[in-house]
Each structure stands twice: as structure tokens, then as C-alpha cells.
Amino acid sequence: MFFLAWRQILLEPLRMALTAIALGTVIAVILLLDGFEQGQYHQLGEIVQNRKADLVVTQSGISNFIAVRSSIPQLARAEVESVAGVINAHPVTAIPIIYNKNNTRTPVYVIVYDTWGGPLSIIQGDNIKRGRDIVIDLSLAKKYNLQIGDNFYVTDFEFRIAGITQEAAFMMPFAFINYDGMIDLFIESQIAPDLSTFPLLSYMLVELAPYANRENVARDIEQHVASVDVMIPEKLAQNDVNMGKVFFKPIMGLLVTIGYIIGILVVGLIMYADIRARKRSFAVLKALGFSFSRLFCAVLAQALLLLLIAVPVGIMLALGVAVFIQTMYPLYLIRLFEPVVFLQTLFICFGFSIIGAIIPVRSIQRTDPMLAFQDA
């Protein structure tokens, strides 16, 4: 049956190419949607992991790093550092701002750090060396055509771009400053009247002694300091990913489902049109004694062969579009080859190919063998 289906495909190479492109486009769209969703989850998890802490201290009752307000009493730092096994509790403050240039506004998540918690890797420029230095995300630099040494205004306060990194999450770019810069910003800018709305200490990145057990130290800190919770970074990162799924999963799931339905319809329409065009051929095969089950297997084999041709086309299309998007808009990470999701997508594509092949079954059943003996 596969040989018969393959020969039928080769009879019309142009039609086969157009069909492969059509199916490949559907597969590419599904892969891109899945890849975008997985990219967002990856970014959400990496923001915490990139801070390289053994433990993360948050405000009591706060279990996320992104999109929440955590405010810790400043005296809590000394209390945390007094716990056995803790070498240092590095302060980190998170400040959401709106960057405005040429009447274009972008929400930016500013991470204020002292010794730990700064940008993981700087792709251009240098790290912060003085209070008014700032490291911004590549997506901000591209969107506003910003270069190393340019001014970066937060309200009316002027920072100087010292470096460019590539960290974003929740479709929002990140920027990094130190505490000298934060204090100058609070005192000298228009933010000063609203100072009470901004936390001075949001999180602490705990550095442990080599001999210390993370779970034991975390429990000791929570018992010793009532105003905080302590989380392992992996758990905190997973909480952020779970929060992202609450926002993304319903929308992305609907879009991917629509993509699968379109795939079923495309396969079904292609196979239906092909069978209608080859009605006489099916009549001849029926007259020669081919059973309905063998004819259906041939149609199914043809659909699967078309999909096998279309899958590489779809992967190449998706890869090309993903590279283009990430080059032009670095804010959006697309992870096409997340193993479980990638294999699941390919498996479902084979499923909708089989369902699409079932659509024209009635046309095969109703084909009259006597049609083979009629004049063309």
C-alpha cells in the first residue's frame, strides 16, 4: 500500500510540493505557538535561577519572584545572617517602572542588587561601576535604538547605559542598577513623593557555607525570623512558571487546538480532492478486486507519506521564523525543540493526518466499479 501511495504522490510532483508546503505551514504554526509558550516558561524559571542563590528569602506569604510585591524589614538581614550556616544574605530590590521615550512606553522590571543578583552575562559593554550606571535588556536597546553610553531616563532621573544583557520574562524586559543608583533615583527624581510605595528590600539571596544543609537552614531562618519565608530557588522558579501557565495556558491551548483543527481540515480537503480527481482509478481498482479496506489503507498511507514530507518542511519554516522573531524582537524566546512538547506535537500531527484521511472514506465507499468501463 505504501508503494502504491508513493507512486501516486510521484505522479504529480508539483501538487506534492504545494501540498507539503501547505501542511508544513500548518505544522510550523503549531510548533511556533508551542515554542513561544515554552519559551515564556523557560524565561520565567531562569530569572530566579540566574541569581545564583542557595536560598531566596521573601516577605512572609510571598511565593513568587515575578509580578508580586515583596517587602522585607531591613533589620531582617542581620537576623538572617545570624543563623548558623549562612555566610551572607545579599539584598535585592525589585522595582517595576515604565520607560517612556518618544511617547512610546514599555514596562521594565528593575532589579537592584549589591553584591549578588546582577545580570548573569553581559553581551555588550561592562557591568555597573558607578551609581548612575544601568544594564538594560537587549530588547530595550533594539526597540529604542539605545547604545552603550547613551542616557536612560527613569522619570526625570538620568542613568548611563553601561552594558546590555539578555534577560526578560513575562514579556517584560529587565534592567539592573545598584543600590547607590536606587537611592539617587529615590531622592532626586519625581518618584520621591511616592517613595513609600516602593520596597527598600524585596528579597535576600542567601549564600550558605559548604557544609550547610539547605532544608535545615531554611527551616532555621523561618523559625528565627517571623517576617520572612525562605524558598529553594528551584521551587520559587517553578512557582513563577506555574503562575505563567495560569496566564498563558488557556490562550495558547486554544490557539494550538485551532491549529490542529486546521491541520485536520487541510489533510481532509487534500485527500478528498485527490480521491474525487482519481475516482476512475479507484473504480478500476475496485473492478480488479481491491477491497474497501485495502483502498482505505492506501489513502491512509498517502496521507502519512505526505505528512512525512511536510514535517521537515514545517520544522525548517518554524526554525526560520523563530530565528527572525528572536533577532528582531529579543524579548520573545521561542524554544521549538523542547523534547517532550516537540515529540507530542509531532505525534498529534500524525493523529490529525489519520483523522484527515478518514474524511473522504464515504467517497471511496460510494465509488461504483462500473465507472471503470465507461468512456472517459
C-alpha positions as CSV (number, residue, x, y, z in Angstrom):
1,M,0.0,0.0,0.0
2,F,2.8,2.4,0.8
3,F,4.4,1.7,-2.6
4,L,1.1,2.4,-4.4
5,A,0.7,5.6,-2.3
6,W,4.2,6.7,-3.1
7,R,3.8,6.1,-6.8
8,Q,0.6,8.2,-6.7
9,I,2.4,11.0,-5.0
10,L,5.2,11.0,-7.6
11,L,2.7,11.2,-10.5
12,E,2.2,14.9,-9.7
13,P,5.4,16.4,-8.2
14,L,4.1,20.0,-8.3
15,R,1.0,19.0,-6.4
16,M,3.0,17.1,-3.9
17,A,5.3,20.2,-3.3
18,L,2.3,22.5,-2.8
19,T,0.7,20.0,-0.5
20,A,3.9,19.6,1.5
21,I,4.2,23.4,1.8
22,A,0.5,23.8,2.9
23,L,0.9,21.0,5.5
24,G,4.3,22.3,6.5
25,T,2.9,25.7,7.2
26,V,0.3,24.3,9.5
27,I,2.9,22.3,11.4
28,A,5.2,25.4,11.5
29,V,2.4,27.5,13.1
30,I,1.7,24.8,15.7
31,L,5.4,24.4,16.5
32,L,5.8,28.2,16.8
33,L,2.9,28.5,19.2
34,D,4.1,25.7,21.3
35,G,7.7,27.1,21.2
36,F,6.6,30.6,22.2
37,E,4.7,29.1,25.2
38,Q,7.7,27.0,26.3
39,G,10.0,30.0,25.8
40,Q,7.9,32.1,28.2
41,Y,8.0,29.3,30.8
42,H,11.8,29.0,30.4
43,Q,12.3,32.7,30.8
44,L,10.2,32.8,34.0
45,G,12.2,29.9,35.5
46,E,15.6,31.3,34.6
47,I,15.1,34.7,36.2
48,V,15.3,33.2,39.7
49,Q,17.9,30.6,38.7
50,N,20.2,33.2,37.2
51,R,20.5,35.0,40.5
52,K,22.7,32.0,41.7
53,A,21.4,31.9,45.3
54,D,21.4,28.9,47.6
55,L,18.2,30.1,49.2
56,V,15.9,33.0,48.5
57,V,14.2,35.0,51.3
58,T,10.9,36.6,50.6
59,Q,8.3,38.5,52.5
60,S,6.1,36.2,54.6
61,G,3.3,34.8,52.4
62,I,5.0,35.6,49.1
63,S,6.0,32.6,47.0
64,N,6.9,34.3,43.6
65,F,9.7,36.4,42.3
66,I,7.9,37.9,39.3
67,A,4.8,40.1,39.3
68,V,4.4,40.4,43.1
69,R,5.4,42.9,45.6
70,S,7.7,41.7,48.3
71,S,8.9,44.0,51.1
72,I,11.2,42.8,53.9
73,P,12.2,44.8,57.0
74,Q,15.7,45.9,56.7
75,L,16.7,44.7,60.1
76,A,15.7,41.1,59.0
77,R,19.0,40.9,57.0
78,A,21.1,40.9,60.2
79,E,18.7,38.3,61.7
80,V,19.1,36.0,58.7
81,E,22.9,36.3,58.7
82,S,23.0,35.3,62.4
83,V,21.5,31.8,61.6
84,A,24.1,29.0,61.6
85,G,25.2,28.1,58.1
86,V,24.5,31.5,56.5
87,I,27.6,33.3,55.1
88,N,25.8,36.3,53.7
89,A,22.3,37.5,52.8
90,H,22.7,39.6,49.7
91,P,19.9,42.2,49.3
92,V,17.9,42.6,46.2
93,T,15.1,45.0,45.5
94,A,12.6,44.8,42.6
95,I,11.1,48.0,41.2
96,P,8.6,48.0,38.3
97,I,8.8,51.1,36.2
98,I,7.5,52.5,32.9
99,Y,10.2,53.6,30.5
100,N,9.0,56.4,28.2
101,K,10.8,57.7,25.1
102,N,9.3,59.4,22.1
103,N,5.8,58.8,23.6
104,T,6.4,55.0,23.5
105,R,6.1,53.3,26.9
106,T,7.5,50.0,28.0
107,P,7.1,48.3,31.4
108,V,10.5,47.4,32.8
109,Y,11.4,45.3,35.8
110,V,14.4,46.9,37.5
111,I,16.5,44.6,39.8
112,V,18.6,46.5,42.3
113,Y,21.5,44.5,43.7
114,D,24.6,44.9,45.8
115,T,27.0,42.0,45.6
116,W,24.9,39.2,44.2
117,G,21.9,39.1,41.9
118,G,23.1,41.2,39.0
119,P,23.0,40.4,35.3
120,L,24.2,36.8,34.6
121,S,26.0,37.6,31.4
122,I,26.6,40.9,29.6
123,I,26.7,40.7,25.8
124,Q,27.8,44.2,25.2
125,G,29.6,46.8,27.4
126,D,30.5,46.3,31.0
127,N,28.9,45.7,34.4
128,I,27.9,48.6,36.7
129,K,30.9,50.6,38.0
130,R,29.2,53.6,39.5
131,G,25.8,54.6,40.9
132,R,24.3,56.1,37.8
133,D,25.2,53.1,35.6
134,I,22.5,50.8,34.3
135,V,22.5,47.5,32.5
136,I,19.5,47.0,30.2
137,D,18.0,44.2,28.2
138,L,18.8,43.7,24.5
139,S,15.1,44.0,23.6
140,L,15.0,47.6,25.1
141,A,18.2,48.5,23.3
142,K,16.7,47.3,19.9
143,K,13.3,48.9,20.5
144,Y,14.6,52.3,21.3
145,N,17.9,52.1,19.4
146,L,20.0,52.5,22.6
147,Q,23.7,52.1,22.6
148,I,26.4,51.8,25.3
149,G,27.0,55.2,26.8
150,D,23.5,56.6,26.0
151,N,21.3,58.1,28.6
152,F,18.4,56.1,30.0
153,Y,15.8,58.3,31.8
154,V,13.6,56.9,34.6
155,T,11.0,59.7,35.0
156,D,13.5,62.7,35.1
157,F,16.5,60.8,36.5
158,E,19.4,60.1,34.2
159,F,21.2,56.8,34.1
160,R,24.0,55.9,31.8
161,I,23.8,52.6,29.9
162,A,27.0,50.7,30.9
163,G,26.0,47.3,29.5
164,I,23.5,45.2,27.6
165,T,22.3,41.8,28.8
166,Q,19.6,39.4,27.6
167,E,17.2,38.7,30.4
168,A,13.5,39.0,30.1
169,A,10.4,37.3,31.5
170,F,6.7,37.6,31.3
171,M,7.1,39.5,28.0
172,M,8.8,42.3,30.0
173,P,12.5,43.4,29.8
174,F,14.7,43.6,32.8
175,A,17.2,46.2,33.8
176,F,19.8,46.2,36.6
177,I,21.1,49.0,38.9
178,N,23.0,49.1,42.2
179,Y,21.8,50.5,45.5
180,D,23.7,53.8,45.0
181,G,21.7,54.3,41.8
182,M,18.4,53.4,43.6
183,I,19.0,55.9,46.4
184,D,19.9,58.6,44.0
185,L,16.8,57.8,41.9
186,F,14.5,57.9,45.0
187,I,16.0,61.2,46.3
188,E,16.5,63.2,43.1
189,S,13.6,62.1,40.8
190,Q,9.9,62.6,40.7
191,I,9.5,59.2,42.3
192,A,10.4,60.7,45.7
193,P,6.8,61.8,46.7
194,D,5.7,58.1,46.2
195,L,8.7,56.6,47.9
196,S,6.5,54.8,50.5
197,T,5.0,52.7,47.7
198,F,8.4,51.2,46.8
199,P,10.1,48.5,48.9
200,L,13.7,49.2,50.0
201,L,14.4,45.5,50.4
202,S,12.4,42.9,48.4
203,Y,14.4,39.7,48.6
204,M,17.6,38.3,50.0
205,L,19.8,35.9,48.2
206,V,21.3,33.6,50.8
207,E,24.9,32.3,50.5
208,L,25.4,29.2,52.5
209,A,28.6,27.6,53.9
210,P,29.7,24.5,52.1
211,Y,28.8,22.2,55.0
212,A,25.2,23.7,55.4
213,N,22.1,21.7,54.5
214,R,19.7,23.9,52.6
215,E,16.5,22.5,54.0
216,N,17.7,22.7,57.6
217,V,19.0,26.3,57.2
218,A,15.7,27.4,55.5
219,R,13.7,25.9,58.4
220,D,16.0,27.7,61.0
221,I,15.7,31.0,59.2
222,E,11.9,30.8,59.2
223,Q,11.8,29.9,62.9
224,H,14.2,32.7,63.7
225,V,12.8,35.5,61.5
226,A,9.0,35.6,61.6
227,S,8.6,38.3,58.9
228,V,10.0,36.2,56.1
229,D,9.6,33.0,54.1
230,V,12.6,31.0,52.7
231,M,12.4,29.1,49.5
232,I,14.8,26.9,47.5
233,P,15.4,28.7,44.1
234,E,14.1,25.8,42.1
235,K,10.8,25.8,43.9
236,L,10.5,29.6,43.6
237,A,11.2,29.3,39.9
238,Q,8.6,26.6,39.5
239,N,6.0,28.9,41.2
240,D,6.8,31.6,38.7
241,V,6.4,29.1,35.8
242,N,3.0,27.9,37.3
243,M,1.9,31.5,37.5
244,G,2.8,31.9,33.8
245,K,0.8,28.8,32.9
246,V,-2.3,30.4,34.6
247,F,-2.0,33.3,32.1
248,F,-0.7,31.6,29.0
249,K,-2.1,28.1,29.0
250,P,-5.8,28.9,28.2
251,I,-4.9,31.2,25.4
252,M,-2.1,29.2,23.9
253,G,-4.0,26.0,24.3
254,L,-6.9,27.4,22.3
255,L,-4.6,28.7,19.5
256,V,-2.8,25.3,19.3
257,T,-6.2,23.5,19.2
258,I,-7.3,25.7,16.4
259,G,-4.1,24.9,14.6
260,Y,-4.8,21.1,15.0
261,I,-8.3,21.6,13.6
262,I,-6.9,23.5,10.6
263,G,-4.4,20.7,10.1
264,I,-7.2,18.1,10.1
265,L,-9.3,20.1,7.6
266,V,-6.2,20.7,5.3
267,V,-5.4,17.0,5.2
268,G,-9.1,16.1,4.8
269,L,-9.6,18.5,1.9
270,I,-6.4,17.5,0.2
271,M,-7.4,13.8,0.4
272,Y,-11.0,14.4,-0.6
273,A,-10.0,16.4,-3.6
274,D,-7.4,13.8,-4.6
275,I,-10.0,11.0,-4.3
276,R,-12.5,12.9,-6.3
277,A,-9.9,13.6,-9.0
278,R,-9.0,9.9,-9.1
279,K,-12.5,8.5,-9.0
280,R,-12.0,6.4,-12.1
281,S,-8.7,5.0,-10.8
282,F,-10.5,3.8,-7.6
283,A,-13.2,2.3,-9.8
284,V,-10.6,0.4,-11.8
285,L,-9.0,-0.9,-8.5
286,K,-12.4,-1.9,-7.2
287,A,-13.2,-3.7,-10.5
288,L,-9.8,-5.6,-10.2
289,G,-10.9,-6.9,-6.8
290,F,-9.3,-4.4,-4.4
291,S,-11.4,-4.4,-1.2
292,F,-12.5,-1.2,0.5
293,S,-10.1,-1.8,3.4
294,R,-7.1,-2.0,1.1
295,L,-8.2,1.2,-0.7
296,F,-8.6,2.9,2.6
297,C,-5.2,1.7,3.7
298,A,-3.7,3.2,0.5
299,V,-5.4,6.6,1.2
300,L,-4.1,6.5,4.8
301,A,-0.6,5.6,3.6
302,Q,-0.7,8.5,1.2
303,A,-1.7,10.9,4.0
304,L,1.1,9.7,6.3
305,L,3.6,9.9,3.4
306,L,2.5,13.5,2.7
307,L,3.0,14.3,6.4
308,L,6.4,12.7,6.5
309,I,7.4,15.0,3.6
310,A,5.7,18.0,5.3
311,V,7.3,17.6,8.7
312,P,10.8,18.6,7.7
313,V,9.3,21.5,5.7
314,G,7.4,22.6,8.7
315,I,10.4,22.4,11.0
316,M,12.6,24.4,8.6
317,L,9.8,27.1,8.3
318,A,9.3,27.3,12.0
319,L,13.1,27.5,12.6
320,G,13.4,30.3,10.1
321,V,10.5,32.3,11.6
322,A,11.8,31.7,15.1
323,V,15.3,33.0,14.3
324,F,13.7,36.0,12.6
325,I,11.5,36.8,15.5
326,Q,14.3,36.4,18.1
327,T,16.6,38.6,16.0
328,M,14.1,41.4,15.5
329,Y,12.3,41.1,18.9
330,P,14.7,39.5,21.5
331,L,12.0,39.9,24.2
332,Y,10.3,36.8,22.8
333,L,12.1,33.5,23.3
334,I,10.9,30.6,21.1
335,R,12.0,27.1,22.2
336,L,11.0,24.9,19.3
337,F,12.8,21.7,20.4
338,E,11.6,21.3,24.0
339,P,11.8,17.4,23.8
340,V,8.5,16.4,25.4
341,V,6.5,19.1,23.7
342,F,8.2,18.7,20.3
343,L,7.5,14.9,20.2
344,Q,4.0,15.4,21.5
345,T,3.3,17.9,18.7
346,L,4.7,15.5,16.0
347,F,2.6,12.7,17.5
348,I,-0.6,14.8,17.4
349,C,0.3,15.8,13.8
350,F,0.3,12.2,12.8
351,G,-3.0,11.8,14.6
352,F,-4.7,14.7,12.7
353,S,-3.2,13.2,9.4
354,I,-5.1,9.9,10.2
355,I,-8.3,11.8,11.0
356,G,-7.9,13.8,7.9
357,A,-7.6,10.6,5.8
358,I,-10.9,9.4,7.3
359,I,-12.9,12.4,6.0
360,P,-13.1,11.1,2.3
361,V,-13.9,7.5,3.3
362,R,-17.5,7.8,2.1
363,S,-16.4,8.8,-1.4
364,I,-14.3,5.6,-1.6
365,Q,-17.3,3.5,-0.5
366,R,-19.6,5.1,-3.0
367,T,-17.3,4.7,-6.0
368,D,-19.0,2.4,-8.5
369,P,-16.7,-0.2,-10.1
370,M,-18.8,0.2,-13.4
371,L,-17.3,3.6,-13.8
372,A,-14.1,1.9,-14.9
373,F,-15.9,0.6,-18.1
374,Q,-17.4,4.0,-19.1
375,D,-15.9,6.1,-21.7
376,A,-13.6,8.9,-20.5
